[in-house]
Amino acid sequence: MNLLVMGLQWGDEGKGKAIDYLAGNFDVVVRYQGGHNAGHTVYYGDHKVVLHLLPSGIFSPHTASVIGNGVVVNPLQLVEELLHLQSLGVDTGNFWVSHRAPLILPFHQKLDIVFEQSRYHKIGTTRRGIGPAYEDLAGRRALFVGDLLDPRRFRRKAVILNEYYNRLVQAYGAEGTQIEEYMDAYMEAGGFLGSHITDTTWMLNRRFREGQAILFEGAQGALLDIHHGTYPFVTSSNPTVGGVFTGTGLPVQSLGRITGIAKAYATRVGEGPFPSELEGPQAEWLRDRGGEFGATTGRPRRVGWLDLVALRYAVMINGVDSLFLTKLDILDGLTSIPFVEAYRVNGRETRDFDPSIEFLEEAEPIVREIPGWQGSVSEIRLFEELPMEAQHYIEMISEAVDIPVEFVSVGSGRDQTIKRELKS
Ligand code: IMP
């Protein structure tokens, strides 16, 4: 059955590991949104590889790895990732990218920085040009991956945009971009990617009709969704379930189950509300213990306890079937584990999350604690062998969001995963 694997918090839930664990039985792994702002860490033999743009299925030559039309593509980054994997001996022949995926151009990156400096609300973007590239898509002036294959068409479109944005960035005192600075590199990338560029909508639909198993790989997380996240502190795409359809051209019937990834605590990179955020020594302890530094930017992540109010909302808007709880081992040894059970807003208690800033600024987290466990869970592979307190923590989460916890990750290795049989 087809599967969507998506993040339910603010990204960095450990999707790379989860997808790597789950990807084995799929014929196709497809990314549907985001760009190289993502950072999915996977282990290939002894090599730790951080994929920013390529789907995690890339390590299996039998799996078609697809970048759908909803992903914004920096072709130079894409070529770099492919070359790196080839140097590790990975067969990248079964990789495909949509000819209708919008391109990220050098001025998008410049704009990302200029916009950020001039904004009232700083977002703390990854500065990869993601937002400006999606703006051009919505503004109906984007260039697409297919344009890389036609230098005249590429130049004709790029010249107009380049001039338009040069005027803008120069008004902010930044230097403009000349098309000659990147034209050759982009054409070369187009040449390299050539036979991998295709109409992925048709390709995916054919495979779907043939009954091939498809894994949809989400990037970022539900609370960073441009429509359903903590706007304006969001990314510019739809990591939530709707993005699957707009970002691949597959019909709703193609979506089988949805497994949502949630960390056993919470993190956030960049600005924006984070009701369960910790400060001071406790935050430092959790950040260090969890290795919470951005895979893409290296930035220290903000950390906090698990927020069940926010998680319940993410489960609701996506229709998530089961949870993949990650990094349980990080909580080893705590006497008790705090978590956010509800919010108090204007004196009233609520469990109904509202992503708007106005609501979240007023929301005071109501924190409860549950007994922790001693010793390490890293070597445990059966749910029943987990300390009772860990089992209670997991069951408590499951009850709060009203779906089962199907997988529990107790370490970064693929085998450090507990799978529970779900009662049907
Ligand atoms: P952008 O996607 O670079 O525009 O950044 C917008 C917001 O999303 C910022 O707060 C980023 O830190 C955050 N963000 C983007 N991609 C990721 C990700 O893969 N993991 C976690 N946060 C992300």
Boltz pocket constraint, residues with backbone or C-beta under 6 A from the ligand:
constraints:
  - pocket:
      binder: B
      contacts: [[A, 10], [A, 11], [A, 12], [A, 37], [A, 38], [A, 39], [A, 123], [A, 124], [A, 125], [A, 126], [A, 127], [A, 128], [A, 129], [A, 130], [A, 131], [A, 219], [A, 220], [A, 224], [A, 233], [A, 234], [A, 235], [A, 236], [A, 269], [A, 270], [A, 271]]
      max_distance: 6.0
